[in-house]
């Protein structure tokens, strides 16, 4: 079965690939698997995103949308002392990996299988997305719009995206949806973008 990581279909065969990663004062341990984005390593764009998000309020709420194996939400929650973490992905294997990885790293997370925001009723202070570019521009823009609808007033969406994958059109669309958009990082074709509601 050739299943995409952004699909709700069960990914088929499993081959767990663990790795560890240092961020700030902590070492993190992650299991990854076939059928989930970035097997066996930290994706470079994700690493750039993590390093360029400003400090988050410990008492705030965080949504890691399209969480994959859960690294973004787990690292941001632990590094910022956030107790109110939600992680969501359409991929059932991603949901299971995230649950295992959250436990392994001592992070409490509300983990939901959801097609975009369909199973997520609540609002958040911060939403982080590494957009599933290969799912198509329509899906990516729907995620941006859904993020705006699921943020508290003054809340922020953070994304990372390559110029070759449509960074400039994403910035333009986010500007139309949010009004306030800032490019926090732009180097080597990689953009980290903050959009404030």
C-alpha positions as CSV (number, residue, x, y, z in Angstrom):
1,X,0.0,0.0,0.0
2,X,1.4,3.4,-1.0
3,X,-0.2,5.7,1.6
4,X,0.7,9.3,2.0
5,X,1.6,10.7,5.5
6,X,-1.4,13.1,5.2
7,X,-3.9,10.3,4.6
8,X,-6.4,8.8,7.1
9,X,-5.6,5.3,5.7
10,X,-3.7,2.9,7.9
11,X,0.0,3.2,6.6
12,X,0.6,-0.6,6.2
13,X,3.8,-2.2,7.3
14,X,5.7,-0.8,10.3
15,X,9.4,-0.3,10.8
16,X,10.1,1.9,13.9
17,X,13.1,4.2,13.6
18,X,14.0,5.8,16.9
19,X,16.3,8.9,17.3
20,X,17.2,11.4,20.0
21,X,17.4,15.2,19.7
22,X,18.8,18.0,21.9
23,X,16.8,21.2,22.1
24,X,17.7,23.8,24.8
25,X,18.4,22.0,28.1
26,X,16.6,18.8,27.3
27,X,17.3,15.6,25.3
28,X,14.2,14.2,23.6
29,X,13.6,10.6,22.4
30,X,11.3,10.0,19.5
31,X,10.1,6.9,17.6
32,X,9.3,7.4,14.0
33,X,7.8,5.0,11.4
34,X,7.1,4.4,7.8
35,X,4.0,6.3,6.6
36,X,4.7,9.3,8.9
37,X,6.6,12.4,7.9
38,X,10.4,12.5,8.4
39,X,11.5,9.0,9.4
40,X,14.4,8.5,11.7
41,X,15.5,12.2,11.9
42,X,14.5,15.7,12.7
43,X,13.4,17.5,9.5
44,X,15.6,20.5,8.8
45,X,12.7,22.9,8.2
46,X,11.1,21.7,11.5
47,X,14.3,22.4,13.3
48,X,14.4,25.9,11.8
49,X,10.8,26.5,12.9
50,X,11.5,25.4,16.5
51,X,14.5,27.6,16.8
52,X,12.7,30.7,15.5
53,X,9.4,30.6,17.4
54,X,9.6,33.2,20.3
55,X,9.1,32.0,23.9
56,X,5.5,30.9,24.6
57,X,3.5,31.7,27.7
58,X,3.7,28.7,30.1
59,X,0.0,29.2,31.0
60,X,-1.1,29.3,27.4
61,X,-2.7,26.7,25.1
62,X,-0.9,25.1,22.2
63,X,-2.1,23.2,19.1
64,X,0.4,21.2,17.1
65,X,-1.7,20.7,13.9
66,X,-0.5,17.9,11.5
67,X,1.7,16.7,14.4
68,X,3.3,13.7,12.6
69,X,5.3,11.8,15.3
70,X,4.7,14.8,17.7
71,X,8.1,16.5,17.9
72,X,7.0,20.1,17.5
73,X,4.3,20.1,20.2
74,X,6.3,17.9,22.6
75,X,9.4,20.1,22.3
76,X,7.6,23.5,22.5
77,X,5.5,22.3,25.5
78,X,8.4,21.0,27.5
79,X,10.7,23.9,26.6
80,X,8.1,26.5,27.5
81,X,6.4,24.7,30.5
82,X,3.1,24.5,28.6
83,X,0.6,22.1,30.2
84,X,-2.3,22.7,27.8
85,X,-1.1,20.9,24.7
86,X,-3.3,19.4,21.9
87,X,-1.8,17.5,19.0
88,X,-3.8,16.5,15.9
89,X,-3.2,14.5,12.7
90,X,-5.3,12.8,10.1
91,X,-2.9,9.8,10.1
92,X,-3.7,7.1,12.6
93,X,-0.1,5.9,12.9
94,X,1.0,9.5,13.6
95,X,-1.6,9.7,16.4
96,X,-0.2,6.5,18.0
97,X,3.4,7.6,17.7
98,X,2.6,11.0,19.2
99,X,1.0,9.4,22.2
100,X,4.0,7.1,22.7
101,X,6.5,10.0,22.2
102,X,4.6,12.3,24.6
103,X,4.7,9.7,27.3
104,X,8.4,8.9,26.6
105,X,9.3,12.6,27.0
106,X,7.2,13.3,30.1
107,X,4.7,15.6,28.3
108,X,0.9,15.5,28.8
109,X,-1.0,15.9,25.5
110,X,-4.5,15.7,24.3
111,X,-4.0,13.8,21.0
112,X,-6.8,13.7,18.4
113,X,-7.2,12.1,15.0
114,X,-8.7,14.9,12.9
115,X,-9.0,15.8,9.2
116,X,-7.8,19.4,9.5
117,X,-9.9,21.0,12.2
118,X,-12.9,18.8,11.9
119,X,-12.6,17.2,15.4
120,X,-11.2,20.3,17.2
121,X,-13.9,22.6,18.7
122,X,-11.7,24.6,21.1
123,X,-9.6,27.8,20.7
124,X,-5.9,28.1,21.3
125,X,-3.3,30.8,22.1
126,X,-0.8,29.3,19.7
127,X,-1.0,27.0,16.7
128,X,2.0,25.6,14.9
129,X,1.9,23.9,11.5
130,X,4.6,22.5,9.2
131,X,2.2,22.4,6.3
132,X,1.7,19.2,4.3
133,X,2.7,20.7,1.0
134,X,2.2,17.5,-1.0
135,X,-1.5,17.4,0.1
136,X,-2.0,20.4,-2.2
137,X,-2.4,24.2,-1.9
138,X,-6.1,23.9,-1.3
139,X,-5.6,21.8,1.8
140,X,-2.8,24.0,3.1
141,X,-4.8,27.2,2.7
142,X,-7.8,25.4,4.5
143,X,-5.4,24.7,7.4
144,X,-4.4,28.4,7.5
145,X,-8.1,29.5,7.5
146,X,-9.0,26.9,10.1
147,X,-6.1,28.1,12.3
148,X,-7.4,31.6,12.2
149,X,-10.9,30.3,13.3
150,X,-9.3,28.3,16.2
151,X,-7.1,31.0,17.7
152,X,-8.0,33.3,20.6
153,X,-7.8,37.0,19.9
154,X,-4.2,38.0,19.9
155,X,-3.2,34.3,19.3
156,X,-0.5,33.4,16.8
157,X,0.0,30.8,14.1
158,X,3.5,29.8,13.2
159,X,4.4,28.0,10.0
160,X,7.6,27.0,8.2
161,X,7.6,26.7,4.4
162,X,10.1,26.6,1.5
163,X,10.0,29.3,-1.1
164,X,9.8,26.6,-3.8
165,X,6.7,25.2,-2.1
166,X,4.8,28.5,-2.2
167,X,6.1,30.6,0.7
168,X,5.3,33.9,-1.0
169,X,1.7,32.9,-1.8
170,X,1.3,31.6,1.7
171,X,2.5,34.9,3.2
172,X,0.0,36.8,0.9
173,X,-2.9,34.5,1.8
174,X,-2.1,34.7,5.5
175,X,-2.0,38.5,5.2
176,X,-5.5,38.4,3.8
177,X,-6.8,36.1,6.4
178,X,-5.0,37.4,9.5
179,X,-4.1,41.0,8.7
180,X,-0.9,40.9,10.8
181,X,1.9,38.8,9.4
182,X,5.6,38.8,10.0
183,X,8.4,36.8,8.4
184,X,10.6,35.8,11.4
185,X,13.2,33.9,9.3
186,X,14.1,33.9,5.7
187,X,17.2,32.1,4.6
188,X,18.2,29.5,2.1
189,X,14.6,29.5,0.7
190,X,13.1,28.6,4.1
191,X,10.5,31.0,5.7
192,X,9.2,31.0,9.2
193,X,6.0,33.1,9.4
194,X,4.1,34.4,12.4
195,X,0.4,35.4,11.8
196,X,-1.4,37.1,14.6
197,X,-5.2,37.2,15.0
